[in-house]
Amino acid sequence: MKYLPLLLPFLLLAAFAAPAQATETEFQSLLLSRQPSALETLARERLARDPLDDAALWYWGQQSADDPRVRAELLPRAQACVRDRPQSARCQHLLGLLIGAELMDSGGFSAMRRIGEVREQFERAVALAPQDYAMRRDLQGFYLEVPALMGGSGRKAREQAEAFARIDAPRGVLLQAVLDISNKAFDAAEQRLAGVQPGADRQLAGDLQAVQVDLGLALLDDEAPVRARAWFERLLQQDTGSPELNVGLGRALLALKQPTAAAAAFERALQLNPKLRIHHRLAAAYEAAGQNTQAIAAYRRVLDEPASSAAADKARERLKALQR
């Protein structure tokens, strides 16, 4: 018994570490299995016990950063986490993610002034957790999407992909494919993505699909809706339960002037994930199909849960026109 006082700290550490690891795995499972409500419930439970729980904040923020109402709640939490836990990569990354989402919604000169804050948060996060793919991906995305005068850099984006390839080869390929997409080298991107074989790795499968969706949307932006439709249809054969792939297909169908089919794809996406903020797309599809009753209902949902201030303004404009 004389050794018990020496062992007690290690026993206590093990007792607390095991539940923490189990809950971390639970967050990952809920995110991968597309259960946003359950994930939010778990995050709130964790945060009620510890307001600085960076895992709870980060996983919740990953799925909800584009929701203005949730973002308003998460932003002060993330700011407090950065203040009180400055060495937490998750807190740093989440704050950058939330600020970035807010700036995309608001736009204008104020967004231009604050864009540097996003870069700083992402760079700090990667410095603290260089092995984290999500953080590296968002930093690369910032470098690719922002003009050079505001911190963007194709060279730095390429360096992120090269550095991460030395840490995690398959995900390094994903970041290289993102570079290809940015350069409109779509064939090269598709070839790279075909070489990533996740097998039973659900996390890698999810990371792969996110870049596949980016490729499909880039094809749409490049005015190649036929190829985009075929791309999304092929991916849906492998994963019929993906809300994001159904949204992509709906956008391709709408671009091809097939609004009824597009609305059906958007409805499937919402059935799979009711928290998706795509009612503005659903409303546009119904309106283009001449189904004004459904369009009005969808536009009203936009006002209840706007994806952005611009989407809300458009919904008001269209409602006024449709209800004359």
N, C-alpha and C positions, 0 to 999 in steps of 0.2 A: 504493500500500500504506500510505502514511502515514495514511490515513483509517480504516484497519481498527480501531485502538484506540477510535476514537469510535463506530464502528458496532457494535462487539461487544456492548455491553449491550443494544442494541435487537434484535440478532439472537437473543440468548439469551432475551429476553423473548418474542419471537415463537415461539421453539421450544417454550417451556413453555406458553404460552397456548393454542396450537392443540390439543394433546392434552387440556388441561383442558376446553376448550369442547366438544371431541368427546365426552368422557366425560359431561359434563353432559347433552348431547343423548341420549346412550345411556341414562342414568338415566331421562330423560323418556320415551323410547321404551319401555323395559321396563315402566315404571309404566302407561303408556297401553295397552300390549299385554297387560297382565295376566300378567306373568311374574315372580311374587314370588320364586321360588327363584333365578332368574338375577340379579335385582336384589340380593338378599342376598349372593350370591357376589361380584358386582362391588363392593358396598359393603365387604365384608370385605377384598377385595384392596386397595382404596384405603386403608382404615384401617390395614392392616398396614404400608403405606408412610408414612402420616401419620395418627396417631391423632386429630388435630384437623381432619381433612378435613370441613368442615361440610356440603358437598354430599352426601357419602356417608352421614353420620349422618342428615341431614334426610330424604333420600329413603327410606332404610331405615326410619327411625322413622315416616314417614308411613304406610307399609303395615303396620307391625308393632306399633304402640303398644298395641293391645288384646291382645297375646300376653304373658302374665305372664312367661314365661321369657325371651323376647327383651327385654322391657322391663327386667328385672333387669340385663341386660347393657348395655343402652343408657343407662340412667339415670346411672350414674357417668361414662360417656363424655360425656354431655350436660353434666353438672355441670362436668367438667374443661374442656369447650369454652367454657362460659359464663365460667369463671374466667380462662382463658388467651386467649380471643378475645371479650371483652365487646362488641365492636362488630359481632359476627356476628348478624344478625337470625335466621338459621336456628338457631343454637345456642339463642338466647333462646326462640324459638317451640317448638323441639323439647322443651326442658326443661318448658315449660308443658304441652305435649301429654302428655308422659309422666307428669307429676305428676297431671294431670287424669284420665288413664286409671287410674292407681293408686288415686286417691280414689274413683272410680266403682266400682271393684272392692271396696275395703275398706269404704267408707261409715262411718257412726258419727260420734262427736264429733270424732275426730282429723281426719276429712275436712273437717268444718266449720271447724276451726282453720286448715287449710292451703289453703283455697280461695282466699284472697287471693294466695297465691304464683302460682297459675295466672293470675289477672288481671294481676299485675305482669309476668309473663313475656310474656304476649300483648301487653300495651300497649307494652312495650319493643320487641318485635319489629316491631310496626306503626310505631312511631316511627322505627325504623332502616330499614324497607323499606315505606314507605307504598303502593308500587305493587304489592305482592304480594297476590294475591287469597286464597290459602290462609290466610295469616296474618290478613288482614282478616276473612275468613269465620269463623274460629275465635274471634276477639275479639267479633264480633257475636253469635255463638252463645252465648258466655259471658254477655254482657249480657242475652240473652233468657231463658236457662235458669236463671240464679241469682237467688235472691230479692234484693230491693233492700238488705236489711240486710247482705248478704254481697257487695255490689258490683254486683248486677244493675241494669239501667236500660234501659227501653224507649226513652227519649229518646236515650241514647248509641248504642243499636243502630240507631236511625233515622239518626243522624248518620253512622255508619259507612257506611251504604248511600248516603247523599247525597254524602258526600265521595268515595267510590270511583266513583260515577257520573261524576264530573268527570275521573277518571283513565282509566276503562275503561267505556264506556257499556254494552256487553252484560252484563258481569259486575255492573255496578251494578244492572241489571234483576234479575239473579239474587238479589242481596242484598235488593232490594225484595220479591221473591217470598217470600223467607224471612220477612220481616216479615209478609206476608199470611198465610203458613202459621201463624205464631205467634199471629196474631189470629183464626185460624179463618176467614179470608176465602178459602176454597178456590177459589171460582170466579175471583176476582181473580188468585190465584196462578197458576191454570191458564192464564188469558188472558195474563198476563205471560210465562210460560214459552213459550207458543206463538209469541210474537214474537221469541224468540231463535233465530236461524238460524246454526248454527256453520259450515255449508258444509264446507270441507276442514280446518277448524281442529280437530284431534283433542283438543287440550287444552280448548278451549271446550266441545266436545261432552261431554267427561268431567265438566266442572264443571256443565254443564246437567243431565246425568243424575243427579248427586249430589243436586241440589235436587228433581228429579222423584221420586227415591226418597223424599226427606224428605216430599214431599206425599203420596205413597201411604201411608207409615207414619202420617202425621198423620190421614189418613182412617180408618185402622184404629183409632187411639186415640180417634177421635170416633165410634166404633161405626158406621162406614159401610163394612163389608167388601165389599158388592156393588160399590160404586163403586170401592173400592180394587182389587178383582180386575180389573175392566174396565180400570182405569188401567194396571196392571202388564201385563196381556195386550196392550194396545195398544202399550206401550213395547217389549215383547219382540218384537213384529213388526218393529220397527226395529233391534233389537240382540239377537239370539237368544243371543249369546255373553256376555251380562252376568251374572256370578254374583249381583250385588246385586239385579237385577230378578227373578231366579229365587227368591231368598230372600224378597223382598217378596211375590211371587205365592204362595209356600208359606205365608207367614203369613196372607195373606188367605184362602186355601183352608182352612186350619186353623180360622180364625175362623168360616168358613161350614160347619164340621163335615163337611169333605171330607178326612179325614186321609190316605187312600191317595193322592189326588192331591197333597196337600201334601207327603207324603214323597217322591214322585217329583220334585217341584220342588226340594226340598232336596238330593236326590241329584244332580240336574243341576248345581246350584250348586257342590257339592263336587267334581264332575268337572271343572268349569271352574276352580275354585280350591280345591285340597285344603287350603290353609292357613286357610280360613274356620273360625271357631270357632262352628259352628252345630249341633254334634252334639246339644246339649240340645234344640233344636227338632226335629231329625230323630227323636230318641228319643221325644219327646212325640207326634209324629205317628204313629209306628209303634205306640205303646202305645194311642193312641186308636183305631187301626184294628184292634186285637186281634192284631197281629203281634208277640207278646211276645219271640220269639227275636231278631228284628231290633232290638226296643227295648232288650233287655238288652245287645246288642253296641254299640249307639249310646251307651247310658249309660256303659258301660265306657270308651268313647272320651272321654267327657266328663271322666272321672276322669284319663285320661292327659293331656288338654289342656283343662283347664277354662276356660271363657270368663270365669268369675268364681268367687269363693268360694261365692256363693249357688247358682250352677249346680252346683258340685261337691256341696254339701250336698243339693240336690234329687236329684241322681243317686244318691247313696248311699241316700237314703230310698226311691226308686223301685226300685232294685235289690233292696233288702231285701224289699220287698213282692212283686216279681215272682219272686223266687227261693225263696219259701216253699214 
